[in-house]
Amino acid sequence: MIAPPEVLRTAQSRVACDGTGPGLPAALGHPRVFLQIDESGYVDCGYCDRRFVLIGGPADGADQSQLPDHPAGASI
């Protein structure tokens, strides 16, 4: 397995992803999706593969390249 392209740590179990970062126009991203982090402690965006890791959760501090893709919980 390879590591996800970007890992963001968050204190919230429900996050939104639009594929952009600070200072980037929304036109360069993807439709905004809301993702729910479950008991695994992380979730991947189905569009851009950005990984959101719950701070203090089971995946926090783990080797992200060893964790399988987990795109469950996406909603528009």
ABEGO torsion letter per residue (X at the ends): XBBBABBBBBABABBBBAGBBBGBBAAABBBBBBBBBBAAGBBBBAAAGBBBBBBGBAABGBBAAABBBBABGBBX
